[in-house]
Amino acid sequence: MAEQDPSAAARFMDLTDPRYAYMFGFLQADGHLSQQSRQRGCLALELNARDIDLLREFQRLTPHNSSITERNRATNFAPASHTATWSLYNREARAIVNHLGIPYGRKSKTIAPPRVDFSRRDYIRGVIDADGSVGYTGKGFPFLSLTTASTAIGAYLCHYAKKVTGAERTIKRNARDGVYNILYTNEPAVELASHLYYEDCLALERKKASAGSMITWIRPANMPRMTPRRRWTLAEDLKLLDIGDAAAAAAELGRTESGCRQRLTRLRTGCGPWPRN
């Protein structure tokens, strides 16, 4: 068993500690808390064996006996899969993580950021490491993304990233599988990755390395910048409805005729999105 952190007993899952905030975010996104009869149960996290060092760090931070096991098996995605699983059975520890926001059983749509004080960027990095991606697109552009079924998690990332980068995202479930795919590219991705993956932070080493490599990215000279989308205001909507003609409204509002036509159709048919007061 790995040597345990001597401070862990007193601080276990104190989410103001960056290490536990990260650990909790990762477990909340990718761990599983099960419950059986007679108050038995298990908190488990299974990862590709290449990431076993992170499981060993979680074991070191936990002041209760836990185990790490490895196995090889065939899956629907690969004929041979080598994974490692960290398992924690202690009832007290399970009660703590459950109280903080990891429910028993299926949880993908119900998890949410903690309601106690917590280290925000470390928590988000844990969620990204578990259910997100960091790196470069096929065309060589930096990106950071998160796939989640939780509305609360998706909305929180958008809120936090806007404060850090100024980039605004509106979440919408994917029609195919009902999850949110939140994507940041280019400068916002570089800025957010640099903020989340700081020096000496606890993280998956491969994603930390990808985030570090993004810092050197420079926008190509011939690559145009997209202007921020101009959102409709309540006053503009009322003016558009009052005029009732796309061409006349375009001149009055300083917008394109096609944009006014599309907005007018949305307003008349009851389709959103609606402006904020």
N, C-alpha and C positions, 0 to 999 in steps of 0.2 A: 504494500500500500504506500502511496506517495506521502512524503512528509507534509504535515498540515501546517498552515499558517498559524502561529500562536495567538494572533489577534482575532482569528476567525470565530472563536467561541463566543466572544462578546459582541462581535459586529456582524454575525452571519445575516446576510440579506438586509444590511443597512444600506438602503439604496442611495444615500448621499455619498457612499464610497463608490468611486468610479468603477472598481472591479466588480462589485456586486450589482451595480446598475446595468453594466454590460452583460453579466452572467444572467440576470433576470430577464433582460430583453431577449437574449438568445433562447433561453428555456421557454419563455412565453410563446415565442414564435415557432420553435422547432422541437421542443420537448414534449413529453406526454406524462400526465399525472393520472394514475389508475388507482382504483379503490376496490377492495374486496371485503369479504365478511370479517367480523371480529376486528375491525379497525386496521386491517392490514392494507397495504398498498405499496406503490412504487413511483418514484419520479425517475424517468429514464430519458436519455438523449442518445440517439444513434447517429453517427457521422461516418463518412468515408474514413477509412483507416489512416489516410494521409493527414487527417486533422486530429489525430489522437493526442497531440500535445495540448490542445485546448481542453480536452476532457481531463487530462492530468492536472491542468491548472484549476479546473472546477473542483476536482477531487481535493486538491491542496487547500482550496479556500473553504471547504466544507468541514465543520468540526464534528462530523458524525461519520461512522464507518460507511464507506461506499466502495463499489467495485467497478473495474473496467474489464470488459471481456471482448474478444475478437471472434469473428466468424467469417467464413467464406460460403457464398450461396449464389445460385442463379436467380435472376430477377427478370421482370418483363422488359427491362432496359438494357441488361447486359448478361451474357452467359456466365460471367464470373464477377462477383461483387465482394470486395473485402471491406468489412465495416467494423467499427468499434463502438461499444455501447457502455455508457456510464450509468450506473444504477444506484439509487439512494432509497432505502426502505424506511429510514427512521421516521416515526410518526410525528415527532415534534417539528422536524424539518419540513415534512409535507404540509403540516398545518400552517407553517409560516408562509410558504410560497403560495398556498391556496388562499390565504387571507390577503396576500398582496395582489392577487389577480390571475393566478393560473388555475382554472377550474378543472375538476375531474372530468375525464372523458373527452369528447369532441369539443374543440374550443376555437376553431379557426375564425368563426364569425363573431364570437363574443368577447374576445380579449380586448383590452383597452389599456392605455397608459396608466401607471399606478396613481392612486389618489393620495399618496403620501409624498413628502419631499423626495426628489430623486435627481441624480446627475443626468441631465437631459441628453447631452450629446453622446454620452456613453451608453445610455439605454437605447437610443436610436441606432447607434453603431451595432449593438447586439442584434437588433431586429434585422438590420441590413445584412449582417454577416449570415444570419440564419435563412432569411427569405429574400435576399436581394442579390444584386450583381454590381460589380465595379470593374471597369476596364475600358476597352476600346471597341467601337463598332467595326464591322468589316471594312469600312472606308477609312478607318483610322481616327475617328472622332471619339473623344472621351465621353463616358456616360456613367451614370449611377442610377439604379432602378430598384424598385421594390414591388413584389407581387404579394398581395395580401387579400384575404377575404373579409377582414375586419374593417368596418367603416371608421371606427374610432382610431385605429392605428393609421390608416391611410390619411385621414383628415389631419391627424397630429403631425405626420411627416410633412404634409403640404404647408401647414401653419409654421412649423419650425424652419423649414427650408426657405420660406419666403422671408423670414426675419434674418436669416443668414445671407441669402443671395439676392433677395428681391424678386426672384422668379416665382410667378404665381401659377399654380396648377389647380384644376377643378377635377375632382375624382368622379369617375363613372364606372360602374361595373361592366366588365367584358360580357358581351351578349352570349358568347360561346360557353363560358364556364363560371360566370358570375363572380369573378374576382376583379380586384382593382390592379391595374398595371400603371404605376407611377414612374415617370421617366424624366431625368434631367440630363442634358447634353451640353457639351462645349463648356463655356465659362461657368455657368451655374454648377455643372457637374464637378469641375475642377475645384471651385470654391467650396462646395459642400463636402467633397471628399477630403480636402485639406483640413477643413474644420473638424470633421469626425475622426479622421485617422491621424491623430497627432503623435508626436514622438513618444515612444515607450508605453503607448496605450495597449491594453489587452485586446487582442483581435485575432482573427484567422490570419496567419502570416501571408498567405497567398493573396488575400484581398487587401491587406495592408500594403503589400508590395505593389499591387496594381494601383492603389490610390497614390502611393508615393511617386510612381512613374508618370502620373497625370500632371504633376506640378510643372513639368517642363514643357507641356503642350502650349503651342502658340498658334493662334488662328492664322491660317494661310492668308496672304495679302489679297488674293482674289476671291476670298470667301465672304459673301455679303452677310451683314448682320440683319436678323429679322427684327422689325420694329415691334414693340409691345402692342398687343391687341387692345384696341380702344373699346371699352365696355359701354354699353348703353346705360344712360342714367334715367331716372324716373321722369325728369323734366323733358328729356329728349323723347321718351316714349309718348308722353302726353301731347307734345308738339306734333309728333308724327301722326298720331291719331287725329288730331285737330285738323291738320292739313289734308290728310287722306290721300295724298298723291305722292308717289315715290320720287318722281322727277322734281317736283316743286320742293319737296322736303329735303332733297339732297342739297339744293342750293341754299336753303335756309339753315340747315344744320351742319354744313361743311362735310358731308359724307357722300359716299358713292351712291348712285341711283340703284345699283343692284343690292347694295347693303340695306338701303331703306326699303326696297321692295321685299327682301327676305324678312326683315324685322316686322314690317307691317303685316305680312302674312302670319307670322308667329303670334303677333298680338291679337289678330282677328280670329285665329283658330284656337287660341288658348294654349299654345305651346310656349315653353320657356326657352332658355333661362330668364328669370326676371331680375330687374335691377334692384340694387339695395337703396333704401330710403336715404 
